[in-house]
Amino acid sequence: MEKYEIKIMEVNGDCVAGHKPGDSFRMEGFKTPGGLCIHAFHALYPWLQVLRFGGKIPWEKEKEVSVACPDHKNQVVVKVFRIE
């Protein structure tokens, strides 16, 4: 079963979901990670699918991707790591 770690890297402003740098979430298989803001998950979902199907994002290290949530005034940067 595929496993991923989703980690909050930066919070620029005030995250309405209360996320702080260092917060971490685990995702296994087809279940969404509990407690992660739905807007952040929505932003990272397409990139997560690339990793899930064995793809690589050319500007990122293999098996990981960084994504920013859509709130441009209170932006949260999230990093996803594929765990072997």
Order of alpha helices (4+ residues) and beta strands (2+ residues): beta-beta-alpha-beta-beta
